[in-house]
Amino acid sequence: MTIENTDTTTVSPERAARIKTVVCEILEIGEDEVTETSLFIEDHEADSLRAIEILASLEKEFGVVIDQAELPRMVNLRGVHQVTAESAGW
């Protein structure tokens, strides 16, 4: 199953799993605790520093550059998938 976004980007199941692992490690939560739409700040008590850590870790993991201006879109896994896919050109 490929995760398709509303635009032309897609995230393979393998990439989606890697993204979820990175996010959960930084937020210090179990992978069963986060959903595509659960909000990092409201539901998982993340702060802005964690968001920057997620961005930096994804850049390193996938060898991409993600503009910090995209942080407001990276509020849940769905947003992280979209921003990462767009930045990587998937």
N, C-alpha and C positions, 0 to 999 in steps of 0.2 A: 504494500500500500504506500503510495506516495502522498505526502501532504501537499495539497495544492492551495495556493493562496489566491486572493481575488485578482491579483495581477498575473503576470506571465512567469513568475518565479515558482519553482517547486523545490521541495526538500526531500531527498530520499530517506527511507526509513533508517538507514545507517547514519546519515548525517543528523537526522532528527534525534536519534539516540545519543550521539556524541554531544549535541547541543544540550540536551536535557541533563546529561551527566555533568557537564561543565557548570550549568546553572545550579544544579542541586549541590555540587561540591562547594560552590561559593556561598550559597545561601545556607549551607549546613543543614539541609533537610533531605529526607528520603525521597527517592524517585516516585514513590507511590503517593507522596503528599502534594505534588504539583500536577496541575492539569494544563491543557492548552490555554485556558482562559483565566486561571487563577492569577491574581495580581500580586506581583512580588512585594510591593510595599504594604498594601492593605491586608493581604492574606498570609504573607510569609515574613512580615516585619523586616524587610530589607531597607537599607538606606541608600542614599545617592552614591556613597563610596562602593557599595556592593555592585551597583549598576555599572560603574566604571571598571570594576574588577571583571565583571562578566564580559564587557566589551573587549577589554585587553586580552582576556583568556581566549575568547573566540577568534580574535585576530591571530594569536599565536597558534591556536589549534588548526585553523584553516588557511593560514598564510594570506590573510586578506587585511585590508585597511577599512575600518568602519569609522565614519565621521562621527565625532561626539555630538553633532547636531541631531543624530538619529536616536539618541538616548530617550527622548520623550516617547518614542514609538516602542521602545523595548520594555514594556511594562508587564508582559507575560510571555509565555513560550511562543505563542502565535506571532507576536510582534518580533521576537528575537529571530524566529525562523525567517520571517519576511526580510528583515534588515540584513541578516547574514547572507541570505540567498541573493539579494540585490547586490550587495557589496562584492560577492564572489562571482556574480554573473551566472548563477545556476539556472 
